[in-house]
Amino acid sequence: MKSIARLLLFLVVFHGAVSALEEVQLEIESFESQYFNTEEVTLVFDPKSSSQPSISLRVANISSPFFPENFSLFLECIDSDLAGESINCDKGMGRLIFASNEVIEIAFSLDMNLPNKSGELHLSAMTKTGEVKVSFLSDCLNEWQATVVTEKLQIPFLSNFLSTSSEVFKNHDIVNGQANIEARLEGLGNQLSSLSLNAELTKLGIEGDSILDEVTVHTVLEMKKVGDNWSFINNLSLLEGEMYIQPGFEIMGETPGFYVDIPAEPVIFRLGGNWFPGKKIIELQDLHYLHPEILQLRGSVRLVVADDLDFSDLTLRASIQDLAKAYPTYVQPILLQTNFSDLELSGGIDLSLDYEDSDLEQIELFVDNVFLEDAANRFGLYGLSSHLALDSNASSLISTLKWNGMSFYKLDFGPGNIIFESLGKDVEVLEWQDVSILDGGLKIDELSLRNLASSEFELELGGSLTPISMEELTHVLGWTIFPGKLSGEISGLKYAKNNLYLQGDITVKLFGGELNIQKLRVEDLFSTYSILTTDIAIERLDLEQLTDVFTFGKIEGSLNGKMNKLRLENWQPSYFEMEFSTPEYDDKPHRISQKALENLNELGGGLSGTLSQGFLRFLPAYSYGRLGLGCRLYKGVCELSGVEDDGDSFSILTKGGLFPPWVEVKGAGRSIKWDDLIDGLKQIAEGEVAIE
């Protein structure tokens, strides 16, 4: 532009000398800048007469990242006035001709005093995409102001410009919408000093990572430069339409998106603060978001805009009036990779928190009568109310938590009431109401929470499970009903970083013996893909009590065993090493019924001796020495073993016992698919296997 101004000044200075000439023509072969490149620039001055000289500018080719295609430019003033060192043009016109043959007609007026660098430029352009008006004023102090007004401007025309100039629009196409815009810019030299914008965008449609459909938005923006920094305030109202917005952050490897169906009342968004470009810091002192009847946010935040967006200071006040409405819009998208991705919710929440220097200073949470139920009927929480308060500067604060009931899978739990005392970001339980579970209960002796609202959050729990009737438990779970008691001491149960650890044991008393769960660990507890590892030991189970429950057939004797290195991936077994066998010095009789023997034979693959011949096959029971079966599960296949192994075969049942006839069962194969083994056991338990 400076080059063009010098050429115009040259014409003015030498106006008198060239007025007698027919024509003066100046040519520039090419011109390059970061905003546009030009080829074959021609400036023509035709004196015609001293009162009405003609000035024209032609550019054969212009390319710019702001436009989707190249174009040529022609400007002409047929009624210009060159007086002294001034240029005046009351009736200028021109056109832009794009490569696609689209033509934009331009009308302009110009009044410039070149030495003082002052003047006025007024320009209007009418296209099939709308009308644009531009006014530019400059004074002798090099201060300038510009006004841009558009009426019904078709926004898709600006798609390439926006995707090139802003990272926000980089992966998006504007497919619909029109804009009525009034913008005022002020500056000094080549520096912008203030910006005022009032814009209404209607029927806006955008396709890409984020999607807008028929959105109408009104925004008012004020920006002012203070030294090297900027102050700003932006009020934005979403009036109608639908949006799917991906902010760009990741949670558990996924990029969540938020769907907003704009209600009858507008959604309000206000931002006010300061921008420090040199430090890459944005301070939002006035942050307000209102989605009527669903969500309201107020606060302030200090953002560091580096490679990754980060905040060091944050004050936030959030109010969710109706969780049923807020959950699918604002909560569910960030929980898609967890077990809380499909919930039915009701109730309300109020939250306030303060971070300073990336450290939590204060948090206060009010939960009002929240009902939560998993759509897959895995868990539920009913009538939850809470007041939780933490303050790093307070000596201690009292918090409460209570609920009317809860469920886990098919188990119902009774009401509960907890009173906490917080000191800093740590919480200890002062009082705990024991929670009933069927005919037993959960008693908590210790419950502590550390580093709340941080990535270092930890929970530790200690207590006991008072005996629960296995008859009731198995009935509720829909299993085959069998006797016994479930109880256990819970010591060292710890949750940290989405992992759960149990340092103590859980003991189940059933079938006259005990089952101990040891070294329990669950990784990625709240993810959709969890991994559980544990060791299980059983001691002196009474086989007669066990087999009486099922249709397997009667077996007398005891059983010890272990299942080490059990690994469940997404709650399905992927590996374990299992061994179950009769104790070496078992004092119980070792008898097995014909039905149990036949079912065991189905698993083992063959009977030895003369059982299947003659009168022995009609005897109701037989003696055995020891019973045992082992399985090493790996990649879906169970490698089998027995109570004895001679290398060529293994025994599931050995000969022995006090009274004849004696019987043994040997395994016919070393491996079986895990699914086939489970199906066989289910069919045997349900009495569906026919012995031929």
Residue pairs with C-beta under 8 A, 6 or more apart in sequence:
3 28
3 31
4 43
4 57
5 114
7 26
7 43
8 55
8 87
8 112
8 114
9 85
9 114
9 115
11 18
11 24
11 45
11 55
11 82
11 87
12 82
12 84
12 85
12 86
12 87
12 114
13 85
15 53
15 82
18 24
18 45
18 47
19 47
19 50
19 53
20 47
21 47
22 46
22 47
23 44
23 45
23 46
23 47
24 44
24 45
24 46
25 42
25 43
25 44
25 45
26 42
26 43
26 44
27 40
27 41
27 42
27 43
28 38
28 41
28 42
28 43
29 39
29 40
29 41
30 37
30 38
30 39
30 40
30 41
31 37
31 38
31 41
32 38
35 64
35 65
35 66
36 62
36 63
36 64
36 66
37 62
37 63
37 64
38 59
38 61
38 62
39 59
39 60
39 61
39 62
40 58
40 59
40 60
40 61
41 57
41 58
41 59
41 60
42 57
42 58
42 59
42 60
43 55
43 56
43 57
44 54
44 55
44 56
44 57
44 58
45 53
45 54
45 55
46 53
46 54
46 55
46 56
47 53
48 54
51 81
52 78
52 79
52 80
52 81
53 80
53 81
53 82
54 76
54 77
54 78
54 80
55 76
55 77
55 80
55 87
55 89
56 74
56 75
56 76
56 77
57 73
57 74
57 75
57 76
57 94
58 72
58 73
58 74
59 72
59 73
59 74
60 72
61 70
61 71
61 72
62 70
62 71
62 72
62 73
63 70
65 160
65 164
65 165
66 160
66 161
66 164
66 165
67 98
67 160
67 161
68 159
68 160
69 98
69 99
69 100
70 98
70 99
71 96
71 97
71 98
71 99
72 96
72 97
73 94
73 95
73 96
73 97
74 94
74 95
74 97
75 92
75 93
75 94
75 106
75 108
76 92
76 93
76 94
77 89
77 91
77 92
77 110
78 91
78 93
79 89
79 90
79 91
80 87
80 88
80 89
81 87
81 88
81 89
82 88
85 113
85 114
85 115
86 111
86 112
86 113
86 114
87 110
87 111
87 112
87 114
87 119
88 110
88 111
88 112
89 108
89 109
89 110
89 111
90 109
91 109
92 107
92 108
92 109
92 110
93 105
93 106
93 107
93 108
94 105
94 106
94 108
95 103
95 104
95 105
95 106
96 103
96 104
96 106
96 125
97 103
98 104
102 127
102 128
104 125
104 126
104 127
105 125
105 126
105 127
106 123
106 124
106 125
107 123
107 124
107 125
108 121
108 122
108 123
108 124
109 120
109 121
109 122
110 119
110 120
110 121
110 122
111 119
111 120
111 121
112 118
112 119
112 120
112 121
113 119
113 140
116 139
116 140
117 138
117 140
117 142
118 138
118 139
118 140
119 137
119 138
120 135
120 136
120 137
120 138
121 134
121 135
121 136
122 133
122 134
122 135
122 136
123 133
123 134
123 135
123 136
124 131
124 132
124 133
124 134
125 131
125 132
125 133
127 157
128 154
129 153
129 154
129 156
129 157
130 150
130 151
130 152
130 153
130 154
130 157
130 178
130 179
131 150
131 151
131 152
131 153
132 148
132 149
132 150
132 153
133 147
133 148
133 149
133 150
134 146
134 147
134 148
134 149
135 146
135 147
136 144
136 145
136 146
137 144
137 145
137 146
138 144
141 188
142 188
142 189
143 186
143 187
143 188
144 186
144 187
144 188
145 184
145 185
145 186
145 187
146 184
146 185
146 186
147 182
147 183
147 184
147 185
148 181
148 182
148 183
148 185
149 181
149 182
149 183
150 179
150 180
150 181
151 180
152 178
152 179
152 180
153 178
153 179
153 180
153 181
154 177
154 178
155 174
155 176
155 177
155 178
155 179
155 201
155 204
156 173
156 174
156 175
156 176
156 177
158 174
159 169
159 173
159 174
162 169
162 174
163 169
163 170
163 171
163 172
163 173
171 208
171 209
172 206
172 207
172 208
172 209
172 210
173 206
173 207
173 208
174 204
174 205
174 206
175 205
175 206
175 207
176 203
176 204
176 205
176 214
177 201
177 202
177 203
177 204
177 205
177 215
178 201
178 202
178 203
179 199
179 200
179 201
179 202
180 199
180 200
180 202
181 197
181 198
181 199
181 200
182 197
182 198
182 199
183 195
183 196
183 197
183 198
183 199
184 194
184 195
184 196
184 197
185 192
185 194
185 195
185 196
186 192
186 193
186 194
186 195
187 193
187 194
191 225
192 225
193 224
193 225
194 223
194 224
194 225
195 221
195 222
195 223
195 224
196 221
196 222
196 223
197 219
197 220
197 221
197 222
198 219
198 220
199 218
199 219
199 220
199 221
200 216
200 217
200 218
200 219
201 215
201 216
201 217
201 218
201 219
202 216
203 214
203 215
203 216
203 241
204 212
204 214
204 215
204 216
204 217
204 241
205 212
205 213
205 214
205 215
206 212
209 246
210 243
210 244
210 245
210 246
210 257
211 243
211 244
212 241
212 242
212 243
213 241
213 242
213 243
214 240
214 241
214 242
215 238
215 240
215 241
215 242
215 243
215 262
216 238
216 239
216 240
216 241
217 236
217 237
217 238
217 239
218 236
218 237
218 239
219 234
219 235
219 236
219 237
220 234
220 235
220 236
221 232
221 233
221 234
221 235
222 232
222 233
222 234
223 230
223 231
223 232
224 230
224 231
224 232
226 274
228 276
228 277
228 278
229 274
229 275
229 276
229 277
229 278
230 274
230 275
230 277
231 273
231 274
231 275
232 271
232 272
232 273
232 274
232 275
233 270
233 271
233 272
233 273
233 286
234 270
234 271
234 272
235 268
235 269
235 270
236 268
236 269
236 270
237 266
237 267
237 268
237 269
238 260
238 262
238 266
238 267
238 268
238 269
239 262
239 266
240 262
241 262
242 259
242 260
242 261
242 262
243 258
243 259
243 260
243 262
244 257
244 258
244 259
244 260
245 257
245 258
245 260
246 255
246 256
246 257
246 258
247 256
247 258
248 255
249 255
249 256
249 309
251 334
251 337
252 337
252 338
252 527
253 337
254 336
254 337
256 333
256 334
256 336
257 333
258 329
258 330
258 333
259 328
259 329
259 333
260 267
260 291
260 329
263 291
263 292
263 293
265 292
265 293
266 292
267 289
267 290
267 291
267 292
268 288
268 289
268 290
269 288
269 289
269 290
270 286
270 287
270 288
270 289
271 284
271 286
271 287
272 284
272 285
272 286
272 287
273 282
273 283
273 284
273 285
273 286
273 300
274 282
274 283
274 285
275 281
275 282
275 283
276 282
276 283
280 304
280 305
280 306
281 302
281 303
281 304
281 305
282 302
282 303
282 305
283 300
283 301
283 302
283 303
284 300
284 301
284 302
284 303
285 300
286 300
287 297
287 298
287 299
287 300
287 301
288 297
288 298
289 295
289 296
289 297
289 298
290 296
290 297
291 329
293 321
293 322
293 325
294 320
294 321
294 322
294 325
294 326
294 329
294 330
295 318
295 319
295 320
295 321
295 326
295 329
295 330
296 318
296 319
296 321
297 316
297 317
297 318
297 319
298 316
298 317
299 314
299 315
299 316
299 317
300 313
300 314
300 315
301 311
301 313
301 314
301 315
301 316
302 311
302 312
302 313
302 314
303 309
303 310
303 311
304 310
304 311
304 312
311 355
311 358
312 355
312 356
312 357
312 358
313 355
313 356
313 357
314 353
314 354
314 355
315 353
315 354
315 355
316 351
316 352
316 353
316 354
317 351
317 352
318 349
318 350
318 351
318 352
319 348
319 349
319 350
319 351
320 326
320 330
320 348
320 349
320 350
321 348
322 346
322 348
323 331
323 345
323 346
323 347
323 348
323 349
323 370
324 344
324 345
324 346
327 343
327 345
331 345
332 341
332 342
332 343
335 341
337 527
337 528
338 526
338 527
338 528
339 374
339 378
339 526
339 527
339 528
340 374
340 526
341 528
342 374
342 375
342 376
343 372
343 373
343 374
343 375
344 371
344 372
344 373
344 374
344 375
345 370
345 371
345 372
345 373
346 369
346 370
346 371
347 367
347 368
347 369
347 370
347 371
347 384
348 367
348 368
348 369
348 370
349 365
349 366
349 367
349 368
349 370
350 365
350 366
350 368
351 363
351 364
351 365
351 366
352 362
352 363
352 364
353 360
353 362
353 363
353 364
353 453
354 360
354 361
354 362
354 363
355 361
359 392
360 390
360 392
360 425
360 452
360 453
360 454
361 391
361 392
361 393
362 390
362 391
362 392
362 393
363 388
363 389
363 390
363 452
363 453
364 387
364 388
364 389
364 390
365 386
365 387
365 388
365 389
366 386
366 387
367 384
367 385
367 386
367 387
367 388
368 385
369 383
369 384
369 385
370 381
370 383
370 384
370 385
371 381
371 382
371 383
371 384
372 380
372 381
372 382
372 384
373 379
373 380
373 381
373 382
374 380
377 409
377 410
378 408
378 409
379 406
379 407
379 408
379 409
380 406
380 407
381 403
381 405
381 406
382 403
382 404
382 405
382 406
383 403
383 404
383 405
383 415
384 401
384 402
384 403
385 401
385 402
385 403
386 399
386 400
386 401
386 402
387 399
387 400
388 399
388 401
388 420
388 422
389 397
389 398
389 399
389 422
390 397
390 422
390 424
390 425
390 427
390 452
390 453
391 397
391 422
392 424
392 425
395 423
396 421
396 422
396 423
397 421
397 422
398 419
398 420
398 421
398 422
398 430
399 419
399 420
399 421
399 422
399 427
400 417
400 418
400 419
400 420
401 416
401 417
401 418
401 420
402 415
402 416
402 417
402 418
403 415
403 416
404 415
405 412
405 413
405 414
405 415
406 412
406 413
406 416
407 413
409 477
410 476
410 477
410 478
411 437
411 438
411 473
411 476
411 477
412 437
412 438
412 476
413 435
413 436
413 437
413 442
414 435
414 436
414 437
414 441
415 433
415 435
416 432
416 433
416 435
417 431
417 432
417 433
418 429
418 431
418 432
418 433
418 447
419 429
419 430
419 431
419 432
420 427
420 428
420 429
420 430
420 449
421 427
421 428
421 430
422 428
425 450
425 451
425 452
425 453
425 454
426 448
426 449
426 450
426 451
426 452
427 448
427 449
427 450
427 452
428 447
428 448
429 444
429 446
429 447
429 448
432 444
432 447
434 441
434 442
434 443
434 444
435 441
435 442
437 465
437 468
438 468
438 469
438 472
438 473
438 476
439 468
439 469
439 472
440 465
440 466
440 467
440 468
440 469
440 486
440 487
441 465
441 466
442 463
442 464
442 465
442 466
443 463
443 464
443 465
443 466
444 461
444 462
444 463
445 462
445 463
445 464
446 460
446 461
446 462
446 463
447 459
447 460
447 461
447 462
447 463
448 459
448 460
449 457
449 458
449 459
450 456
450 457
450 458
450 459
450 460
451 457
451 458
455 497
456 496
457 496
458 494
458 495
458 496
459 494
459 495
459 496
460 492
460 493
460 494
460 495
461 490
461 493
461 494
462 490
462 491
462 492
462 493
463 490
464 487
464 488
464 489
464 490
465 486
465 487
465 488
465 489
465 490
465 506
466 487
467 485
467 486
467 487
467 509
468 485
468 486
468 487
469 484
469 485
469 486
470 482
470 483
470 484
470 485
470 486
470 508
470 510
471 481
471 482
471 483
471 484
473 486
474 480
474 481
474 482
475 481
480 549
480 550
480 685
481 549
482 510
482 511
482 545
482 546
482 549
483 510
483 511
483 545
483 549
484 508
484 509
484 510
484 511
485 508
485 509
485 510
486 508
486 509
486 510
487 507
487 508
487 509
488 505
488 506
488 507
488 508
488 517
489 504
489 505
489 507
490 502
490 504
490 506
491 503
491 504
492 501
492 502
492 503
492 504
493 500
493 501
493 502
493 503
493 504
494 500
494 501
494 502
494 503
495 501
495 525
498 523
498 524
498 525
498 526
498 527
499 521
499 522
499 523
499 524
499 525
500 520
500 521
500 522
500 525
501 520
501 521
502 517
502 519
502 520
502 521
505 516
505 517
505 518
506 516
506 517
506 520
507 514
507 515
507 516
507 517
508 514
508 515
508 516
508 517
509 515
510 541
511 541
511 542
511 543
511 545
511 546
512 540
512 541
512 542
512 545
513 538
513 539
513 540
513 541
513 542
513 558
513 559
514 538
514 539
514 540
515 536
515 537
515 538
515 541
516 536
516 537
516 538
516 539
517 534
517 535
517 536
518 534
518 535
518 536
518 537
519 533
519 534
519 535
520 532
520 533
520 534
521 532
521 533
521 534
522 530
522 531
522 532
523 530
523 531
523 532
523 533
524 530
524 531
528 570
529 569
529 570
530 570
530 571
531 567
531 568
531 569
531 570
532 566
532 567
532 568
532 571
533 565
533 566
533 567
533 568
534 566
535 562
535 563
535 564
535 565
535 566
536 562
536 563
536 566
537 561
537 562
537 563
538 559
538 560
538 561
538 562
538 580
539 560
540 558
540 559
540 560
540 583
541 558
541 559
541 560
541 561
542 558
542 588
543 555
543 556
543 557
543 558
543 559
543 627
544 554
544 555
544 556
544 557
544 588
546 555
546 559
547 553
547 554
547 555
547 596
548 554
550 684
550 685
551 684
551 685
551 686
551 687
552 595
552 596
552 599
552 684
552 685
553 592
553 593
553 594
553 595
553 596
553 597
553 598
553 599
554 591
554 592
554 593
554 595
554 596
554 621
555 591
555 592
555 593
555 596
555 627
556 588
556 589
556 590
556 591
556 592
557 582
557 586
557 588
557 589
557 590
557 591
557 624
557 627
558 582
558 583
558 586
558 588
559 580
559 581
559 582
559 583
559 627
560 580
560 581
560 582
560 583
561 578
561 579
561 580
561 581
562 578
562 579
563 576
563 577
563 578
564 576
564 577
564 578
565 575
565 576
565 577
566 573
566 575
566 576
567 573
567 574
567 575
567 576
568 574
573 633
573 674
574 633
575 633
575 634
576 631
576 632
576 633
577 632
578 630
578 631
578 632
578 633
579 628
579 630
579 641
580 628
580 629
580 630
581 626
581 627
581 628
581 629
581 643
582 590
582 625
582 626
582 627
582 628
582 643
584 626
589 657
589 658
590 623
590 624
590 625
590 626
590 627
590 656
590 657
591 621
591 622
591 623
591 624
591 657
592 600
592 621
592 622
592 623
592 624
592 627
592 653
592 663
593 620
593 621
594 617
594 619
594 620
594 621
594 622
597 607
597 611
597 622
597 653
597 663
597 665
598 691
599 684
599 689
599 691
600 652
600 653
600 665
601 607
601 665
601 691
602 680
602 684
602 689
602 691
603 629
603 652
603 677
603 680
603 681
603 684
604 652
604 653
604 665
604 666
604 667
604 668
605 666
605 667
605 668
605 669
606 665
606 666
606 668
607 663
607 664
607 665
608 664
608 665
608 666
609 662
609 663
609 664
610 616
611 617
611 622
611 661
611 663
616 661
619 661
622 657
622 661
622 662
622 663
623 656
623 657
623 658
623 659
623 660
623 661
623 662
623 663
624 653
624 654
624 655
624 656
624 657
624 662
624 663
624 664
625 653
625 654
625 655
625 656
625 657
625 662
625 664
626 643
626 644
626 653
626 654
626 656
627 643
627 652
627 653
627 654
628 642
628 643
628 644
628 651
628 652
629 640
629 641
629 642
629 643
629 652
630 640
630 641
630 642
631 638
631 639
631 640
631 641
631 677
632 638
632 639
632 641
633 639
633 674
636 673
636 674
636 675
637 671
637 672
637 673
637 674
638 671
638 672
638 673
638 674
638 677
639 670
639 671
640 650
640 667
640 669
640 670
640 671
640 672
641 650
642 650
642 651
642 652
642 666
642 667
643 650
643 651
643 652
643 653
643 654
644 650
644 651
644 654
645 651
649 666
649 667
650 666
650 667
650 670
651 664
651 665
651 666
651 667
652 665
652 666
652 667
653 663
653 664
653 665
654 664
655 662
655 663
655 664
656 662
680 689
683 689
